[in-house]
Amino acid sequence: MEQVKRLRADGQRNRERIVAVAAELVAKEGAQVSLEEIARKAGVGSATLHRHFPSRQALLEVVFRDGVAQLCERAAAQPGKAPAAELADWLEEVTVYTATHRGLAAALLAGPDGLSAEDICCTDMLLKVLKVLVARASSVGALQAGATAEDLMMLANAIAVANENDPNTARRVLRLALTGIRR
């Protein structure tokens, strides 16, 4: 983020315009929207876009970061009194969020490759709080031995990818996965 603070005023405006246009186009067309179209609609050249965001992944991280930060804040605010329920509720919230934000789940599954040190990776943000929720649930015996935050993140994201733009089905399938199919 330090890089953003050092930008000249015009550079900062370009960056903000690129992010705003990218957010709008990703919401409409998904995460695979053309970077050239984003640059054109933002009124900047392709080189300017790539100077601010060296990869599609870096741009998507910024576009999705605010929503993910809010999810993380809600997880961090969990009191820890009902660890299993808090974990399940938060995973459901993440799954529904990613299913309704076209391309986020696939972008998160791709991981942080190509991001600069200044970029905060959404996946890392999510995993940090998820690890706390998993540790709490594990400490009360509410998880299978060996289940990791990474496993649960992959599960939630895979369900979101399979049910993109269908949050009700994503919610139902996640609940099924978390409770299991055995009677």
N, C-alpha and C positions, 0 to 999 in steps of 0.2 A: 504494500500500500504506500510505502514511502515514495515510490516513483510518482504516484498520482499527485502528491503534495508538491513535488518539485517542478511540475509542468507549468509552462507559461499559461497565461489566461486563455489564449486561443487554443492551446493544446488541451487544456482542461475542458473547454467547451466542446471541442471535437470529440474527446473521449466520452463525455456525457451524452452527446448527441448519438454517437455510435451505439452506446449501451441502450439508450431509450428506443432507438429504431430497432435494434436487435431484439429487445424484449417484445416489442409490438409484433415483429415478423415471426419470431419463434412461437408466440402465442397463437398466431394465425396458421402458420405453415409448418411448424415443428422445428426441431433443432437442426435439421439438415438444410435449412434455408440457405440460399446462396450468399456467401460472404460478399460477393460483388454487388448483389442487390442491396445488402445492408449498407455498404459503402455509398452506393449511388443515392439511396433514399436519405442517408445521413448528410449528403452533400460533401463527401470527402472522397479522395482517391483511394484505390485499393492499397497503395503503399502506406497511406496514413493509417488505415485500419490495421494493417499488419504491424506497423510500428507500435501501436498501442496494445495489440493483441496478436502475438506471434502464431497462435493456433486457434482453430475453432474451439477447442477445449477451453482455452484461456478465456475466450469471450463468453462461452456458456457459463463458466464458473461465475463470472461477474454478474451475468444476467440472473442467474438463479440464487446468488448468494444471499440476497435480502430475505427471501422466503425461507431459505434453509436456516439462516441465522435465527429467524423467529421460531422455527421448529426446535432448534437447539436450546433457545432460551426457555421454551416450555418444558423441555426435558430436564434442564438444569433446575427448574423450579419445582420439580416433583419432590414431595416431602419424604419419600422412602418408606411410608407407612404400609403400603400394599405393593411391594416390589413387582410381583408377577402381573398384577392388573395394570400398574403404571407402565411396565415394559410393553405389554400387549396393546394398551391404548395408544402409546406413542408410536409403536411400529405401525399401527393402523393409520394414524395421522400421517406418517411419512409415506406410507403406501398410497393413500388417497391423494396426497399432495403430488406425488410423483406421477400418478396415473392421470391426473388432470392437468399437468404442466408438460405438454408435449415435448418429448425428447429428454427430459431430465433424467429419468431412470436409466436410459441407455447411456447418457453422458456420464452418470455417476458410475455405472458399471465399467466404463472405459478407464476410470482411474485418473490420477493426477499427472500422467506423463505429459511432458512438454510445458508445464507451467513454470514460470519464473519464481524465484524465491519470494518475490513481493506478493504473489497471488496466494490467497488463502483458499485452499481446496475445499469445496463443499463436502466431498467424501470424508476428508479428515475431520471436518467440523462435526459431521454426523456421527462418525465412529467414536470420537472423543466422548460425546455424551451417551452414546449407546453403550459403550464399555462400562460406564458407571451404572446404567440401568441393568445391564447383564450381570455385573458383579453383585448388585443388590439381590436380584432374582435368584442367582446361583447360591448366595449365602443362606437363603431360606429354603433351598432345595426345590425351587420352582422350575428349574431347567434340566434338560438331559445333561449328564456329565459330558464335558467336552464341547458343548455348544458355545460358539464364540460370537462376539459382536459382528465380526466379518461374515460369519455364516448367516446371521439374521439379517444383515444388511443386504446380502446377496439374495436371500429369500424374498425380502420385501421388494427389492428392485426388480427381480425376475417376475414377480406377480404384477407389479406396476407396468412393466413392459408388455406383458401378455394381455393386459387389460387397459391399455392406454385409452383415455377418454371414456372409460366406463368405471367410475369410482365405486359404484355399488357392487359390481362384480369383484373388483379388486378387494374391497373390504370383506366380502363374503369368503373369497378364496383364502385371504390371509387368515381369517378366523378359523377356517377349516384346517389350514396348515398348522396353526398354533395349537389347536386342540387335538389334532390327529384324526385319522379316519377310523380308528378302532373304537368299538363300543366298550 
